[in-house]
Amino acid sequence: MATAVQFVKMHGLGNDFVVVDCVTHPYNVERLVAAAPFLCDRHFGIGGDGLILVLPGVQGDFRMRIINSDGSEPEMCGNGIRVFAKYLYEHGLTRKTALAVETLAGLIRPELILDGAAIAGVRVDMGEPRLERAEIPMIGPPGRVVDEPLQVGATVYRVTAVSMGNPHAVIFVENTEACPVETLGPKIETHPDFPRKTNVEFAQVVNPGAVKMRVWERGAGITLACGTGACATLVAGVLTGNTERAATITLPGGPLDITWSDEDNHVYMTGPATEVFSGTVEIE
């Protein structure tokens, strides 16, 4: 029997999501998870890079589940957490402006930046980056992966690996526009050295405080923005001596301000979230 599901379409710098409120509505969560590829299909469904489920929290205020457009479930999503926080506030689920949100990467803490009654942006404490090879995870000897050679077919690329709760392989390039992201991205995503696959960032340093980046997201492909990827890129830039500890990371969808604090070792991300439209869709 088909079920009518209320949804809101939102995006963070063009990284777009179908948001479903499972706090207010008693939807069958596993049916929604199974329906994610249909809901995210841009021709037959609503269209999106992922499905975000708003769920009650146990350790935190709320819990966020995100399902990629291919049906896989990542640990975290930086643009998704900003969208999640904006949804909670603007749809009356909370009046808090500082939240603790449960994710598969642990508790993530977004803070709404208000301009009067309007949300001007969301600043997120993304926690500490994980840098040991086993934490990425990545095959090989113990230690950090910084500017390390990675054989991909007949070519060797220099990779810096960072986990922001989910895995990232950052490659610094001369020109992001010249990168064959659509062909190289999936090869690195599924490289045998990454047992849980990986997101792949191609980063061009404009100056120590500014980086251009394109991304191939694990489970979603090319997207206009990736919040955890921007954080990983800043960390990789510091580790390789390419950037300062605070920089603007500009993605195809727009800029994110990223800081890796030398006081608490946490990474902070600030950027927008936008609601586009709402509606009802039927799922089997």
C-alpha positions in Angstrom: 0.0 0.0 0.0 1.3 3.4 -1.0 2.0 6.0 1.8 1.8 9.7 1.3 5.0 11.4 2.7 5.4 15.1 3.4 8.8 16.4 2.5 10.8 19.6 2.2 13.4 20.1 -0.5 16.5 22.0 0.8 20.1 22.6 -0.1 23.4 23.8 1.2 25.4 25.5 -1.6 23.6 23.4 -4.2 24.2 20.1 -2.3 20.5 19.2 -2.2 18.4 17.0 0.0 14.9 15.6 0.5 14.1 16.2 4.2 11.4 14.1 5.9 10.3 14.8 9.5 9.9 11.5 11.3 9.4 13.3 14.7 6.1 14.9 13.8 4.9 12.1 11.5 5.0 8.4 12.4 6.5 7.2 9.1 8.1 3.8 8.7 11.8 4.8 8.7 13.0 1.7 7.0 10.5 2.1 4.2 11.9 5.7 3.7 15.4 4.4 3.7 14.6 1.8 1.0 12.8 4.5 -1.0 15.8 6.9 -1.0 17.0 6.1 -4.5 13.5 6.8 -5.9 13.1 10.0 -3.8 16.5 11.3 -5.0 16.0 10.4 -8.6 16.0 13.7 -10.6 13.7 12.3 -13.4 11.2 10.0 -11.6 11.4 11.3 -8.0 11.9 14.6 -6.3 15.6 14.8 -6.9 18.5 15.2 -4.5 22.0 14.1 -3.5 20.5 12.5 -0.5 17.6 11.9 1.9 17.7 13.4 5.3 15.5 11.9 8.1 14.7 14.0 11.2 14.5 11.6 14.1 14.2 12.0 17.9 17.4 12.1 19.8 18.5 10.0 22.8 22.0 11.4 23.7 21.4 14.6 21.7 18.5 16.9 20.9 17.7 15.1 17.6 19.2 12.4 15.4 20.0 12.8 11.7 20.1 9.9 9.3 21.3 10.7 5.8 20.9 8.2 2.9 22.8 8.8 -0.3 21.1 8.8 -3.7 22.5 5.3 -4.3 20.9 4.0 -1.1 24.1 3.9 1.0 24.3 5.5 4.4 27.3 7.8 5.2 28.4 8.6 8.7 27.9 12.4 8.3 27.2 15.2 5.9 28.4 18.8 6.5 26.0 20.5 4.2 23.3 18.2 5.5 23.8 19.1 9.1 23.3 22.8 8.3 20.1 22.0 6.4 19.0 19.8 9.3 19.5 22.6 11.9 17.7 25.2 9.8 14.8 22.8 9.2 14.4 22.1 13.0 14.2 25.8 13.8 12.1 27.1 11.0 9.6 24.2 11.2 9.0 24.7 14.9 10.7 21.5 16.3 13.0 23.6 18.5 13.6 27.1 19.6 17.2 26.3 20.5 19.9 28.0 18.4 22.7 25.7 19.6 22.0 22.0 19.2 23.5 18.6 19.7 22.7 16.3 16.8 23.3 12.5 16.9 25.0 11.1 13.7 26.9 8.0 12.9 30.0 10.1 13.3 29.0 11.0 16.9 27.4 14.2 18.3 27.7 17.2 16.0 26.9 20.7 17.3 25.4 23.2 14.8 24.7 26.8 15.9 22.3 29.0 14.1 23.4 32.5 13.2 20.4 34.8 13.4 19.8 38.1 11.8 16.7 39.3 13.6 14.2 36.4 13.1 15.9 35.1 10.0 18.7 32.5 9.8 21.8 34.1 8.2 23.9 31.0 8.4 24.9 28.0 10.4 28.2 27.5 12.2 29.0 23.9 13.0 31.5 22.4 15.4 32.6 19.4 13.4 34.8 18.0 16.1 38.4 16.9 15.8 39.8 15.5 12.5 40.9 11.9 12.6 44.3 11.6 11.0 45.7 8.1 11.7 45.5 5.8 8.8 43.4 3.2 10.6 40.9 6.0 11.5 40.3 7.0 7.8 40.2 3.9 7.3 43.0 3.2 4.8 45.2 0.2 4.2 48.9 0.4 5.2 51.3 0.9 8.1 50.4 3.0 11.1 50.7 6.8 10.9 49.3 9.7 9.1 48.8 9.9 5.3 50.2 13.2 4.2 51.1 13.9 0.6 51.5 10.1 0.1 51.7 8.5 -3.4 48.7 6.5 -4.5 48.8 4.4 -7.6 45.7 4.8 -9.7 46.0 2.8 -12.9 49.2 4.0 -14.6 49.3 7.4 -12.7 50.5 8.2 -9.2 48.6 10.9 -7.3 49.7 12.6 -4.0 47.0 12.0 -1.4 46.4 13.4 2.1 43.8 11.4 4.0 41.5 12.9 6.6 38.4 11.6 8.4 35.7 14.0 9.5 33.7 11.1 10.8 33.7 10.0 7.1 36.7 9.3 4.9 38.3 11.8 2.6 41.2 11.7 0.1 42.4 15.2 -0.7 44.6 15.8 -3.8 46.1 19.3 -4.5 46.1 20.2 -8.1 47.1 23.2 -10.3 43.7 23.7 -11.8 40.4 22.1 -10.5 38.6 22.9 -13.8 41.1 20.7 -15.7 40.6 17.7 -13.4 38.7 14.7 -14.8 36.6 14.5 -11.7 33.9 12.4 -13.3 36.4 9.6 -14.3 39.1 9.9 -11.7 36.7 10.4 -8.7 35.1 6.9 -8.9 38.5 5.2 -9.3 39.8 6.7 -6.1 36.5 6.3 -4.3 36.6 2.5 -4.9 40.4 2.1 -4.6 41.3 -1.0 -2.7 43.4 1.0 -0.2 40.1 2.5 1.1 38.1 -0.5 2.5 35.0 1.6 3.2 35.5 3.7 0.0 36.2 7.4 0.2 35.1 10.9 -0.8 37.6 12.5 -3.1 38.5 16.3 -3.1 40.5 18.1 -5.8 41.9 21.3 -4.3 43.5 24.3 -5.9 45.3 26.7 -3.6 44.7 30.3 -4.6 46.5 31.7 -1.6 47.0 30.4 2.0 43.5 31.7 2.9 41.6 30.7 -0.2 41.1 27.3 -1.9 39.0 26.2 -4.8 37.6 22.7 -4.6 35.7 20.1 -6.6 34.4 16.9 -5.1 33.4 13.4 -5.9 31.2 12.2 -3.1 31.1 8.6 -2.0 27.7 7.2 -2.9 26.5 10.4 -4.7 29.1 11.3 -7.4 29.8 14.8 -8.4 28.0 17.3 -6.2 28.1 21.1 -6.0 29.4 21.2 -2.5 30.6 18.9 0.4 30.8 20.3 3.9 32.9 17.6 5.4 35.1 17.7 2.2 35.7 21.4 2.7 36.8 20.7 6.3 39.0 17.8 5.2 40.6 20.0 2.5 41.4 22.8 5.1 43.0 20.2 7.4 45.0 18.6 4.5 46.1 22.1 3.5 47.5 22.8 7.0 49.2 19.4 7.1 50.9 19.9 3.7 51.8 23.5 4.4 49.5 24.8 1.7 47.1 26.8 3.8 46.6 28.7 7.0 44.4 27.3 9.8 41.4 29.4 8.6 40.5 29.7 4.9 37.5 30.1 2.6 36.9 27.0 0.6 35.0 27.8 -2.6 33.1 25.0 -4.2 31.0 25.1 -7.4 28.0 25.9 -5.3 29.6 28.7 -3.3 32.0 29.4 -0.4 32.3 27.9 3.1 34.4 29.4 5.9 36.5 26.7 7.6 38.7 27.1 10.7 40.9 24.4 12.3 41.2 25.8 15.9 44.6 25.5 17.5 42.9 25.8 20.9 40.6 22.8 21.0 41.7 21.0 17.7 38.1 21.2 16.5 37.2 22.1 12.9 34.5 24.8 12.5 32.4 25.2 9.4 30.2 28.2 8.6 27.8 28.4 5.6 24.2 28.8 4.4 21.2 26.5 4.1 18.2 27.1 1.9 14.7 25.8 1.7 13.4 25.4 -1.9 9.9 23.9 -1.9 7.7 21.4 0.0 5.2 18.8 -1.1 3.8 15.3 -0.7 5.0 12.2 -2.5 3.8 8.6 -2.4 6.1 5.7 -1.7 5.4 2.0 -2.0 
